[in-house]
Amino acid sequence: MGLRHLALFTRAFEEMTRFYVDRLGFEVEWKPDADNVYLTSGSDNLALHRADPGRPPADGPLDHLGLLVREPADVDRWAAYLDGHGVRLKASPRTHRDGARSLYLFDPDDNVIQIIYHPPISG
């Protein structure tokens, strides 16, 4: 079934929650306490956990997380939407050699997100 869950430690807990809900369309699935929230886009689970401000948020770097879209044009629509809301892009939309199309952006904690149309699994 593929990746369905990701957990991130974040120093910018409230800002990260607003970003994923207000900008990327996730919904709050469960908020057990003030330091944890579980979000979903309908078929997955993204857990945000408040990090200790005195320590790095994770033991190792996160390369990126991928959010799948159904059509290549969806990548461009996301780019326009994100640009219109002042979201910082790492890389503009481009088509890859395998026919995939994607863009990269940063969330408020500088995690890299790839919005991707990938032919074998998008349709």
N, CA, C and O atoms as CSV, one atom per row, in Angstrom:
chain,resi,resn,atom,element,x,y,z
A,1,MET,N,N,0.810,-1.216,0.000
A,1,MET,CA,C,0.000,0.000,0.000
A,1,MET,C,C,0.846,1.268,0.000
A,1,MET,O,O,0.302,2.349,-0.228
A,2,GLY,N,N,2.131,1.185,0.242
A,2,GLY,CA,C,2.953,2.385,0.204
A,2,GLY,C,C,2.973,3.133,1.522
A,2,GLY,O,O,2.371,2.703,2.506
A,3,LEU,N,N,3.647,4.217,1.531
A,3,LEU,CA,C,3.797,5.038,2.728
A,3,LEU,C,C,2.468,5.703,3.082
A,3,LEU,O,O,1.848,6.360,2.245
A,4,ARG,N,N,2.048,5.527,4.307
A,4,ARG,CA,C,0.789,6.107,4.755
A,4,ARG,C,C,0.926,6.918,6.036
A,4,ARG,O,O,-0.044,7.535,6.476
A,5,HIS,N,N,2.111,6.930,6.644
A,5,HIS,CA,C,2.285,7.641,7.912
A,5,HIS,C,C,3.672,8.256,7.975
A,5,HIS,O,O,4.659,7.643,7.568
A,6,LEU,N,N,3.729,9.454,8.482
A,6,LEU,CA,C,4.991,10.143,8.708
A,6,LEU,C,C,4.853,10.931,10.002
A,6,LEU,O,O,3.817,11.548,10.249
A,7,ALA,N,N,5.890,10.912,10.823
A,7,ALA,CA,C,5.905,11.680,12.069
A,7,ALA,C,C,7.073,12.654,12.034
A,7,ALA,O,O,8.195,12.283,11.689
A,8,LEU,N,N,6.802,13.888,12.389
A,8,LEU,CA,C,7.820,14.931,12.412
A,8,LEU,C,C,7.868,15.583,13.785
A,8,LEU,O,O,6.828,15.885,14.371
A,9,PHE,N,N,9.076,15.800,14.298
A,9,PHE,CA,C,9.255,16.672,15.452
A,9,PHE,C,C,9.382,18.086,14.912
A,9,PHE,O,O,10.061,18.306,13.909
A,10,THR,N,N,8.740,19.042,15.558
A,10,THR,CA,C,8.774,20.410,15.061
A,10,THR,C,C,8.945,21.417,16.188
A,10,THR,O,O,8.335,21.291,17.250
A,11,ARG,N,N,9.773,22.408,15.943
A,11,ARG,CA,C,9.956,23.518,16.889
A,11,ARG,C,C,8.864,24.563,16.687
A,11,ARG,O,O,8.570,25.333,17.602
A,12,ALA,N,N,8.258,24.599,15.493
A,12,ALA,CA,C,7.218,25.579,15.158
A,12,ALA,C,C,5.862,24.865,15.100
A,12,ALA,O,O,5.215,24.838,14.053
A,13,PHE,N,N,5.442,24.296,16.214
A,13,PHE,CA,C,4.289,23.403,16.259
A,13,PHE,C,C,3.006,24.043,15.717
A,13,PHE,O,O,2.378,23.484,14.818
A,14,GLU,N,N,2.612,25.196,16.246
A,14,GLU,CA,C,1.371,25.831,15.793
A,14,GLU,C,C,1.459,26.248,14.333
A,14,GLU,O,O,0.516,26.047,13.568
A,15,GLU,N,N,2.587,26.828,13.949
A,15,GLU,CA,C,2.765,27.263,12.558
A,15,GLU,C,C,2.729,26.065,11.607
A,15,GLU,O,O,2.136,26.142,10.531
A,16,MET,N,N,3.361,24.966,12.001
A,16,MET,CA,C,3.349,23.759,11.171
A,16,MET,C,C,1.928,23.218,11.040
A,16,MET,O,O,1.520,22.820,9.948
A,17,THR,N,N,1.173,23.197,12.130
A,17,THR,CA,C,-0.201,22.709,12.069
A,17,THR,C,C,-1.021,23.564,11.117
A,17,THR,O,O,-1.735,23.032,10.267
A,18,ARG,N,N,-0.928,24.886,11.249
A,18,ARG,CA,C,-1.670,25.788,10.349
A,18,ARG,C,C,-1.244,25.585,8.902
A,18,ARG,O,O,-2.091,25.565,8.010
A,19,PHE,N,N,0.055,25.434,8.653
A,19,PHE,CA,C,0.570,25.252,7.292
A,19,PHE,C,C,-0.053,24.013,6.636
A,19,PHE,O,O,-0.579,24.098,5.526
A,20,TYR,N,N,0.004,22.885,7.306
A,20,TYR,CA,C,-0.521,21.657,6.714
A,20,TYR,C,C,-2.043,21.693,6.566
A,20,TYR,O,O,-2.578,21.139,5.606
A,21,VAL,N,N,-2.744,22.333,7.498
A,21,VAL,CA,C,-4.200,22.423,7.412
A,21,VAL,C,C,-4.618,23.516,6.429
A,21,VAL,O,O,-5.394,23.248,5.512
A,22,ASP,N,N,-4.122,24.738,6.601
A,22,ASP,CA,C,-4.579,25.874,5.800
A,22,ASP,C,C,-3.992,25.920,4.393
A,22,ASP,O,O,-4.664,26.365,3.462
A,23,ARG,N,N,-2.768,25.474,4.223
A,23,ARG,CA,C,-2.120,25.586,2.912
A,23,ARG,C,C,-2.143,24.297,2.103
A,23,ARG,O,O,-2.234,24.340,0.876
A,24,LEU,N,N,-2.062,23.147,2.774
A,24,LEU,CA,C,-1.989,21.886,2.043
A,24,LEU,C,C,-3.255,21.041,2.156
A,24,LEU,O,O,-3.326,19.955,1.582
A,25,GLY,N,N,-4.253,21.528,2.889
A,25,GLY,CA,C,-5.559,20.895,2.896
A,25,GLY,C,C,-5.741,19.689,3.803
A,25,GLY,O,O,-6.728,18.967,3.663
A,26,PHE,N,N,-4.816,19.449,4.733
A,26,PHE,CA,C,-4.979,18.346,5.677
A,26,PHE,C,C,-6.075,18.705,6.686
A,26,PHE,O,O,-6.389,19.877,6.891
A,27,GLU,N,N,-6.645,17.680,7.304
A,27,GLU,CA,C,-7.621,17.866,8.373
A,27,GLU,C,C,-7.052,17.282,9.664
A,27,GLU,O,O,-6.261,16.339,9.645
A,28,VAL,N,N,-7.474,17.866,10.782
A,28,VAL,CA,C,-7.059,17.321,12.072
A,28,VAL,C,C,-7.857,16.050,12.315
A,28,VAL,O,O,-9.088,16.064,12.327
A,29,GLU,N,N,-7.134,14.948,12.507
A,29,GLU,CA,C,-7.770,13.667,12.792
A,29,GLU,C,C,-7.904,13.458,14.302
A,29,GLU,O,O,-8.913,12.943,14.783
A,30,TRP,N,N,-6.863,13.868,15.043
A,30,TRP,CA,C,-6.846,13.656,16.486
A,30,TRP,C,C,-5.813,14.584,17.100
A,30,TRP,O,O,-4.701,14.705,16.585
A,31,LYS,N,N,-6.167,15.237,18.190
A,31,LYS,CA,C,-5.234,16.075,18.929
A,31,LYS,C,C,-5.288,15.646,20.387
A,31,LYS,O,O,-6.074,16.185,21.165
A,32,PRO,N,N,-4.441,14.663,20.766
A,32,PRO,CA,C,-4.530,14.114,22.113
A,32,PRO,C,C,-4.114,15.082,23.213
A,32,PRO,O,O,-4.554,14.946,24.354
A,33,ASP,N,N,-3.265,16.067,22.880
A,33,ASP,CA,C,-2.834,17.049,23.874
A,33,ASP,C,C,-2.228,18.242,23.141
A,33,ASP,O,O,-2.205,18.269,21.911
A,34,ALA,N,N,-1.738,19.226,23.892
A,34,ALA,CA,C,-1.218,20.461,23.303
A,34,ALA,C,C,0.103,20.278,22.550
A,34,ALA,O,O,0.539,21.189,21.846
A,35,ASP,N,N,0.738,19.125,22.686
A,35,ASP,CA,C,2.041,18.901,22.059
A,35,ASP,C,C,2.018,17.908,20.906
A,35,ASP,O,O,3.066,17.601,20.338
A,36,ASN,N,N,0.847,17.405,20.554
A,36,ASN,CA,C,0.742,16.401,19.499
A,36,ASN,C,C,-0.533,16.600,18.703
A,36,ASN,O,O,-1.591,16.884,19.263
A,37,VAL,N,N,-0.420,16.447,17.365
A,37,VAL,CA,C,-1.595,16.496,16.504
A,37,VAL,C,C,-1.389,15.497,15.372
A,37,VAL,O,O,-0.283,15.330,14.858
A,38,TYR,N,N,-2.480,14.839,14.998
A,38,TYR,CA,C,-2.459,13.862,13.904
A,38,TYR,C,C,-3.345,14.402,12.785
A,38,TYR,O,O,-4.530,14.669,12.988
A,39,LEU,N,N,-2.758,14.557,11.613
A,39,LEU,CA,C,-3.429,15.142,10.464
A,39,LEU,C,C,-3.630,14.084,9.382
A,39,LEU,O,O,-2.911,13.086,9.340
A,40,THR,N,N,-4.617,14.311,8.503
A,40,THR,CA,C,-4.832,13.402,7.386
A,40,THR,C,C,-5.309,14.167,6.162
A,40,THR,O,O,-5.976,15.197,6.267
A,41,SER,N,N,-4.947,13.635,4.992
A,41,SER,CA,C,-5.494,14.152,3.744
A,41,SER,C,C,-6.554,13.196,3.221
A,41,SER,O,O,-7.059,13.369,2.112
A,42,GLY,N,N,-6.891,12.191,4.017
A,42,GLY,CA,C,-7.941,11.254,3.673
A,42,GLY,C,C,-7.481,9.815,3.555
A,42,GLY,O,O,-8.275,8.896,3.759
A,43,SER,N,N,-6.211,9.600,3.229
A,43,SER,CA,C,-5.721,8.226,3.070
A,43,SER,C,C,-4.363,8.025,3.730
A,43,SER,O,O,-3.635,7.088,3.402
A,44,ASP,N,N,-4.029,8.918,4.666
A,44,ASP,CA,C,-2.710,8.869,5.292
A,44,ASP,C,C,-2.771,9.485,6.684
A,44,ASP,O,O,-3.836,9.875,7.163
A,45,ASN,N,N,-1.605,9.564,7.323
A,45,ASN,CA,C,-1.534,10.139,8.662
A,45,ASN,C,C,-0.205,10.849,8.824
A,45,ASN,O,O,0.854,10.248,8.642
A,46,LEU,N,N,-0.257,12.124,9.163
A,46,LEU,CA,C,0.927,12.924,9.439
A,46,LEU,C,C,0.858,13.358,10.893
A,46,LEU,O,O,-0.041,14.101,11.288
A,47,ALA,N,N,1.816,12.887,11.689
A,47,ALA,CA,C,1.861,13.237,13.106
A,47,ALA,C,C,2.878,14.354,13.314
A,47,ALA,O,O,4.017,14.254,12.859
A,48,LEU,N,N,2.466,15.414,13.998
A,48,LEU,CA,C,3.368,16.502,14.367
A,48,LEU,C,C,3.520,16.474,15.876
A,48,LEU,O,O,2.532,16.493,16.610
A,49,HIS,N,N,4.774,16.428,16.339
A,49,HIS,CA,C,5.081,16.378,17.760
A,49,HIS,C,C,5.968,17.571,18.114
A,49,HIS,O,O,6.986,17.817,17.466
A,50,ARG,N,N,5.566,18.305,19.148
A,50,ARG,CA,C,6.343,19.470,19.564
A,50,ARG,C,C,7.727,19.021,20.028
A,50,ARG,O,O,7.852,18.172,20.911
A,51,ALA,N,N,8.764,19.601,19.421
A,51,ALA,CA,C,10.145,19.268,19.766
A,51,ALA,C,C,10.614,20.111,20.940
A,51,ALA,O,O,10.143,21.229,21.149
A,52,ASP,N,N,11.541,19.563,21.696
A,52,ASP,CA,C,12.209,20.297,22.762
A,52,ASP,C,C,13.032,21.405,22.092
A,52,ASP,O,O,13.911,21.098,21.287
A,53,PRO,N,N,12.773,22.683,22.402
A,53,PRO,CA,C,13.488,23.765,21.724
A,53,PRO,C,C,14.997,23.744,21.941
A,53,PRO,O,O,15.732,24.375,21.182
A,54,GLY,N,N,15.472,23.038,22.955
A,54,GLY,CA,C,16.899,22.996,23.233
A,54,GLY,C,C,17.653,21.915,22.484
A,54,GLY,O,O,18.877,21.824,22.582
A,55,ARG,N,N,16.920,21.088,21.729
A,55,ARG,CA,C,17.557,19.980,21.007
A,55,ARG,C,C,17.120,19.982,19.552
A,55,ARG,O,O,16.042,20.486,19.236
A,56,PRO,N,N,17.930,19.432,18.662
A,56,PRO,CA,C,17.480,19.288,17.269
A,56,PRO,C,C,16.212,18.444,17.214
A,56,PRO,O,O,16.031,17.563,18.055
A,57,PRO,N,N,15.328,18.689,16.243
A,57,PRO,CA,C,14.053,17.989,16.199
A,57,PRO,C,C,14.135,16.524,15.804
A,57,PRO,O,O,13.150,15.802,15.963
A,58,ALA,N,N,15.261,16.057,15.299
A,58,ALA,CA,C,15.356,14.653,14.889
A,58,ALA,C,C,16.800,14.202,14.939
A,58,ALA,O,O,17.718,15.022,14.904
A,59,ASP,N,N,16.999,12.890,15.020
A,59,ASP,CA,C,18.351,12.339,15.044
A,59,ASP,C,C,19.030,12.414,13.692
A,59,ASP,O,O,20.258,12.471,13.628
A,60,GLY,N,N,18.283,12.416,12.632
A,60,GLY,CA,C,18.861,12.451,11.295
A,60,GLY,C,C,18.043,13.339,10.386
A,60,GLY,O,O,16.917,13.706,10.721
A,61,PRO,N,N,18.590,13.685,9.255
A,61,PRO,CA,C,17.871,14.592,8.349
A,61,PRO,C,C,16.740,13.885,7.604
A,61,PRO,O,O,16.847,12.704,7.272
A,62,LEU,N,N,15.691,14.595,7.353
A,62,LEU,CA,C,14.610,14.131,6.502
A,62,LEU,C,C,14.903,14.670,5.115
A,62,LEU,O,O,15.034,15.882,4.943
A,63,ASP,N,N,15.007,13.802,4.125
A,63,ASP,CA,C,15.267,14.272,2.766
A,63,ASP,C,C,14.056,15.040,2.244
A,63,ASP,O,O,14.161,16.233,1.960
A,64,HIS,N,N,12.928,14.385,2.118
A,64,HIS,CA,C,11.679,15.042,1.769
A,64,HIS,C,C,10.527,14.081,1.982
A,64,HIS,O,O,10.727,12.874,2.111
A,65,LEU,N,N,9.332,14.620,2.017
A,65,LEU,CA,C,8.146,13.789,2.013
A,65,LEU,C,C,7.389,14.104,0.739
A,65,LEU,O,O,7.394,15.243,0.272
A,66,GLY,N,N,6.744,13.104,0.181
A,66,GLY,CA,C,6.066,13.279,-1.098
A,66,GLY,C,C,4.564,13.270,-0.961
A,66,GLY,O,O,3.993,12.425,-0.272
A,67,LEU,N,N,3.923,14.227,-1.630
A,67,LEU,CA,C,2.474,14.285,-1.687
A,67,LEU,C,C,2.071,14.050,-3.142
A,67,LEU,O,O,2.418,14.839,-4.021
A,68,LEU,N,N,1.346,12.973,-3.389
A,68,LEU,CA,C,0.982,12.541,-4.717
A,68,LEU,C,C,-0.224,13.311,-5.234
A,68,LEU,O,O,-1.173,13.556,-4.489
A,69,VAL,N,N,-0.192,13.700,-6.525
A,69,VAL,CA,C,-1.342,14.308,-7.193
A,69,VAL,C,C,-1.732,13.457,-8.393
A,69,VAL,O,O,-0.947,12.630,-8.855
A,70,ARG,N,N,-2.949,13.661,-8.899
A,70,ARG,CA,C,-3.487,12.792,-9.946
A,70,ARG,C,C,-3.042,13.152,-11.364
A,70,ARG,O,O,-2.961,12.271,-12.220
A,71,GLU,N,N,-2.752,14.429,-11.630
A,71,GLU,CA,C,-2.442,14.875,-12.995
A,71,GLU,C,C,-1.227,15.784,-12.992
A,71,GLU,O,O,-0.961,16.460,-11.998
A,72,PRO,N,N,-0.473,15.808,-14.112
A,72,PRO,CA,C,0.688,16.708,-14.183
A,72,PRO,C,C,0.309,18.171,-13.947
A,72,PRO,O,O,1.053,18.909,-13.301
A,73,ALA,N,N,-0.847,18.590,-14.469
A,73,ALA,CA,C,-1.269,19.986,-14.313
A,73,ALA,C,C,-1.535,20.347,-12.853
A,73,ALA,O,O,-1.468,21.519,-12.484
A,74,ASP,N,N,-1.836,19.346,-12.020
A,74,ASP,CA,C,-2.050,19.613,-10.595
A,74,ASP,C,C,-0.796,20.201,-9.946
A,74,ASP,O,O,-0.889,21.036,-9.046
A,75,VAL,N,N,0.370,19.762,-10.407
A,75,VAL,CA,C,1.637,20.283,-9.871
A,75,VAL,C,C,1.710,21.788,-10.117
A,75,VAL,O,O,2.093,22.550,-9.229
A,76,ASP,N,N,1.341,22.212,-11.328
A,76,ASP,CA,C,1.388,23.632,-11.664
A,76,ASP,C,C,0.335,24.434,-10.909
A,76,ASP,O,O,0.582,25.574,-10.515
A,77,ARG,N,N,-0.828,23.844,-10.708
A,77,ARG,CA,C,-1.865,24.528,-9.922
A,77,ARG,C,C,-1.388,24.722,-8.485
A,77,ARG,O,O,-1.607,25.783,-7.901
A,78,TRP,N,N,-0.737,23.705,-7.909
A,78,TRP,CA,C,-0.182,23.841,-6.563
A,78,TRP,C,C,0.888,24.919,-6.522
A,78,TRP,O,O,0.945,25.702,-5.573
A,79,ALA,N,N,1.742,24.969,-7.549
A,79,ALA,CA,C,2.801,25.989,-7.577
A,79,ALA,C,C,2.198,27.387,-7.555
A,79,ALA,O,O,2.661,28.250,-6.810
A,80,ALA,N,N,1.177,27.616,-8.359
A,80,ALA,CA,C,0.526,28.931,-8.398
A,80,ALA,C,C,-0.129,29.250,-7.059
A,80,ALA,O,O,-0.006,30.368,-6.559
A,81,TYR,N,N,-0.817,28.285,-6.481
A,81,TYR,CA,C,-1.475,28.474,-5.186
A,81,TYR,C,C,-0.453,28.804,-4.097
A,81,TYR,O,O,-0.630,29.763,-3.345
A,82,LEU,N,N,0.608,28.014,-4.015
A,82,LEU,CA,C,1.617,28.223,-2.982
A,82,LEU,C,C,2.315,29.566,-3.156
A,82,LEU,O,O,2.554,30.275,-2.178
A,83,ASP,N,N,2.642,29.916,-4.394
A,83,ASP,CA,C,3.274,31.207,-4.667
A,83,ASP,C,C,2.356,32.350,-4.237
A,83,ASP,O,O,2.813,33.348,-3.681
A,84,GLY,N,N,1.076,32.197,-4.495
A,84,GLY,CA,C,0.103,33.213,-4.113
A,84,GLY,C,C,-0.051,33.371,-2.606
A,84,GLY,O,O,-0.577,34.378,-2.132
A,85,HIS,N,N,0.407,32.379,-1.859
A,85,HIS,CA,C,0.330,32.439,-0.394
A,85,HIS,C,C,1.709,32.608,0.247
A,85,HIS,O,O,1.867,32.401,1.450
A,86,GLY,N,N,2.704,32.985,-0.560
A,86,GLY,CA,C,4.023,33.291,-0.015
A,86,GLY,C,C,4.806,32.098,0.492
A,86,GLY,O,O,5.718,32.261,1.302
A,87,VAL,N,N,4.468,30.889,0.030
A,87,VAL,CA,C,5.197,29.695,0.458
A,87,VAL,C,C,6.486,29.600,-0.351
A,87,VAL,O,O,6.478,29.749,-1.572
A,88,ARG,N,N,7.576,29.353,0.335
A,88,ARG,CA,C,8.911,29.312,-0.282
A,88,ARG,C,C,9.118,27.991,-1.026
A,88,ARG,O,O,9.030,26.911,-0.442
A,89,LEU,N,N,9.394,28.103,-2.323
A,89,LEU,CA,C,9.677,26.925,-3.133
A,89,LEU,C,C,11.173,26.638,-3.142
A,89,LEU,O,O,11.989,27.560,-3.146
A,90,LYS,N,N,11.523,25.367,-3.144
A,90,LYS,CA,C,12.917,24.958,-3.310
A,90,LYS,C,C,13.216,24.761,-4.790
A,90,LYS,O,O,14.309,25.087,-5.253
A,91,ALA,N,N,12.254,24.230,-5.530
A,91,ALA,CA,C,12.408,24.015,-6.972
A,91,ALA,C,C,11.055,24.165,-7.641
A,91,ALA,O,O,10.054,23.622,-7.174
A,92,SER,N,N,11.035,24.900,-8.730
A,92,SER,CA,C,9.813,25.103,-9.512
A,92,SER,C,C,9.400,23.811,-10.203
A,92,SER,O,O,10.189,22.871,-10.301
A,93,PRO,N,N,8.159,23.768,-10.682
A,93,PRO,CA,C,7.708,22.562,-11.365
A,93,PRO,C,C,8.603,22.208,-12.554
A,93,PRO,O,O,9.055,23.069,-13.309
A,94,ARG,N,N,8.836,20.897,-12.683
A,94,ARG,CA,C,9.578,20.416,-13.843
A,94,ARG,C,C,9.157,18.981,-14.126
A,94,ARG,O,O,8.694,18.262,-13.240
A,95,THR,N,N,9.328,18.585,-15.373
A,95,THR,CA,C,9.040,17.217,-15.773
A,95,THR,C,C,10.335,16.429,-15.749
A,95,THR,O,O,11.357,16.866,-16.277
A,96,HIS,N,N,10.275,15.266,-15.131
A,96,HIS,CA,C,11.443,14.407,-14.984
A,96,HIS,C,C,11.555,13.458,-16.178
A,96,HIS,O,O,10.620,13.327,-16.967
A,97,ARG,N,N,12.698,12.804,-16.299
A,97,ARG,CA,C,12.938,11.891,-17.421
A,97,ARG,C,C,11.930,10.757,-17.480
A,97,ARG,O,O,11.627,10.260,-18.565
A,98,ASP,N,N,11.407,10.341,-16.346
A,98,ASP,CA,C,10.467,9.216,-16.336
A,98,ASP,C,C,9.025,9.636,-16.570
A,98,ASP,O,O,8.119,8.811,-16.463
A,99,GLY,N,N,8.797,10.914,-16.888
A,99,GLY,CA,C,7.445,11.411,-17.124
A,99,GLY,C,C,6.765,11.971,-15.890
A,99,GLY,O,O,5.668,12.523,-15.980
A,100,ALA,N,N,7.401,11.835,-14.746
A,100,ALA,CA,C,6.850,12.434,-13.527
A,100,ALA,C,C,6.991,13.955,-13.616
A,100,ALA,O,O,7.855,14.466,-14.328
A,101,ARG,N,N,6.146,14.660,-12.896
A,101,ARG,CA,C,6.245,16.118,-12.810
A,101,ARG,C,C,6.134,16.479,-11.344
A,101,ARG,O,O,5.278,15.959,-10.628
A,102,SER,N,N,7.015,17.384,-10.895
A,102,SER,CA,C,6.981,17.723,-9.475
A,102,SER,C,C,7.529,19.108,-9.210
A,102,SER,O,O,8.131,19.745,-10.074
A,103,LEU,N,N,7.301,19.550,-7.989
A,103,LEU,CA,C,7.903,20.761,-7.448
A,103,LEU,C,C,8.312,20.451,-6.026
A,103,LEU,O,O,7.822,19.498,-5.420
A,104,TYR,N,N,9.213,21.258,-5.497
A,104,TYR,CA,C,9.657,21.102,-4.104
A,104,TYR,C,C,9.421,22.410,-3.375
A,104,TYR,O,O,9.626,23.490,-3.930
A,105,LEU,N,N,8.986,22.307,-2.122
A,105,LEU,CA,C,8.750,23.481,-1.296
A,105,LEU,C,C,9.230,23.200,0.111
A,105,LEU,O,O,9.499,22.056,0.478
A,106,PHE,N,N,9.333,24.265,0.897
A,106,PHE,CA,C,9.713,24.148,2.304
A,106,PHE,C,C,8.499,24.398,3.177
A,106,PHE,O,O,7.698,25.289,2.892
A,107,ASP,N,N,8.357,23.613,4.244
A,107,ASP,CA,C,7.347,23.934,5.238
A,107,ASP,C,C,7.982,24.881,6.255
A,107,ASP,O,O,9.167,25.187,6.125
A,108,PRO,N,N,7.248,25.358,7.261
A,108,PRO,CA,C,7.807,26.338,8.191
A,108,PRO,C,C,9.007,25.853,9.004
A,108,PRO,O,O,9.741,26.675,9.552
A,109,ASP,N,N,9.222,24.549,9.096
A,109,ASP,CA,C,10.368,24.019,9.822
A,109,ASP,C,C,11.509,23.621,8.878
A,109,ASP,O,O,12.446,22.938,9.291
A,110,ASP,N,N,11.431,24.047,7.621
A,110,ASP,CA,C,12.414,23.770,6.568
A,110,ASP,C,C,12.488,22.309,6.138
A,110,ASP,O,O,13.490,21.887,5.560
A,111,ASN,N,N,11.439,21.530,6.413
A,111,ASN,CA,C,11.352,20.208,5.814
A,111,ASN,C,C,11.007,20.391,4.343
A,111,ASN,O,O,10.257,21.300,3.988
A,112,VAL,N,N,11.548,19.535,3.492
A,112,VAL,CA,C,11.280,19.629,2.064
A,112,VAL,C,C,10.104,18.722,1.720
A,112,VAL,O,O,10.064,17.557,2.117
A,113,ILE,N,N,9.151,19.274,0.977
A,113,ILE,CA,C,7.977,18.540,0.508
A,113,ILE,C,C,8.028,18.520,-1.013
A,113,ILE,O,O,8.266,19.549,-1.646
A,114,GLN,N,N,7.806,17.359,-1.591
A,114,GLN,CA,C,7.697,17.227,-3.038
A,114,GLN,C,C,6.231,16.980,-3.367
A,114,GLN,O,O,5.624,16.043,-2.850
A,115,ILE,N,N,5.662,17.816,-4.224
A,115,ILE,CA,C,4.331,17.547,-4.765
A,115,ILE,C,C,4.587,16.921,-6.124
A,115,ILE,O,O,5.210,17.532,-6.993
A,116,ILE,N,N,4.096,15.681,-6.306
A,116,ILE,CA,C,4.504,14.901,-7.466
A,116,ILE,C,C,3.352,14.184,-8.158
A,116,ILE,O,O,2.488,13.578,-7.523
A,117,TYR,N,N,3.376,14.277,-9.489
A,117,TYR,CA,C,2.592,13.405,-10.344
A,117,TYR,C,C,3.563,12.317,-10.790
A,117,TYR,O,O,4.585,12.600,-11.415
A,118,HIS,N,N,3.235,11.079,-10.465
A,118,HIS,CA,C,4.093,9.944,-10.816
A,118,HIS,C,C,3.234,8.951,-11.599
A,118,HIS,O,O,2.372,8.295,-11.014
A,119,PRO,N,N,3.453,8.828,-12.921
A,119,PRO,CA,C,2.554,8.049,-13.778
A,119,PRO,C,C,2.165,6.655,-13.263
A,119,PRO,O,O,0.989,6.299,-13.351
A,120,PRO,N,N,3.086,5.858,-12.735
A,120,PRO,CA,C,2.674,4.507,-12.331
A,120,PRO,C,C,1.672,4.466,-11.181
A,120,PRO,O,O,0.923,3.496,-11.058
A,121,ILE,N,N,1.643,5.498,-10.334
A,121,ILE,CA,C,0.752,5.418,-9.173
A,121,ILE,C,C,-0.231,6.577,-9.048
A,121,ILE,O,O,-1.106,6.538,-8.183
A,122,SER,N,N,-0.115,7.607,-9.885
A,122,SER,CA,C,-1.017,8.745,-9.767
A,122,SER,C,C,-2.398,8.462,-10.344
A,122,SER,O,O,-3.396,8.989,-9.852
A,123,GLY,N,N,-2.462,7.646,-11.367
A,123,GLY,CA,C,-3.745,7.388,-12.022
A,123,GLY,C,C,-4.362,6.173,-11.520
A,123,GLY,O,O,-5.450,5.805,-11.964
